[in-house]
Amino acid sequence: MTVARGILIVESQPSDPSRKAEYDDWYSNVHIPHVCAVPGFVGAKRYRLRGTGGDAPAGSIAVYELEADDLDVPMQELRAWSAEGRVPLSDVLQLDPPPTVALYELIE
């Protein structure tokens, strides 16, 4: 059986623009390691949108790499770990509106 590969793209932003540094620190050093501990998540990178004239927005995207027999399994596990508090959220993350999430499967 071929292992499915995919990426999960999450677009998010800090709860307040003044907390951008705290958000970046939490996301890179706390949140990503927790998510990557979920079986099937094999890596992650973060990106920020480059603005023009120094007006870059405060938000970013995280691109998580997944490998599993069925990509739905790590996604279900992530939801379960989140509900159990094993992937905790922080008040530095804006939840209203919630982050935008999209799962893409590799086309081979």
DAJOMO-V659659 format. One record per backbone hydrogen bond with DSSP energy under -1.0 kcal/mol. NH is the residue of the N-H (numbers start at 1). CO is the residue of the C=O. Records with the same first field share a line. If there is no record, write none. Layout:
BEGIN
NH = CO  CO
END
This chain:
BEGIN
4 = 68
6 = 66
7 = 104
8 = 64
9 = 102
10 = 62
11 = 100
12 = 60
15 = 92
19 = 16
20 = 17
23 = 19
24 = 20
25 = 21
26 = 22
27 = 23
28 = 24
29 = 25
30 = 26
31 = 26
32 = 27
34 = 30
35 = 31
36 = 32
38 = 35
41 = 38
42 = 65
45 = 63
47 = 61
55 = 52
60 = 12
61 = 47
62 = 10
63 = 45
64 = 8
65 = 43
66 = 6
67 = 40
68 = 4
73 = 70
75 = 71
76 = 72
77 = 73
78 = 74
79 = 75
80 = 76
81 = 77
82 = 78
83 = 79
84 = 80
85 = 82
86 = 81
87 = 81
93 = 90
94 = 13
100 = 11
102 = 9
104 = 7
106 = 5
END
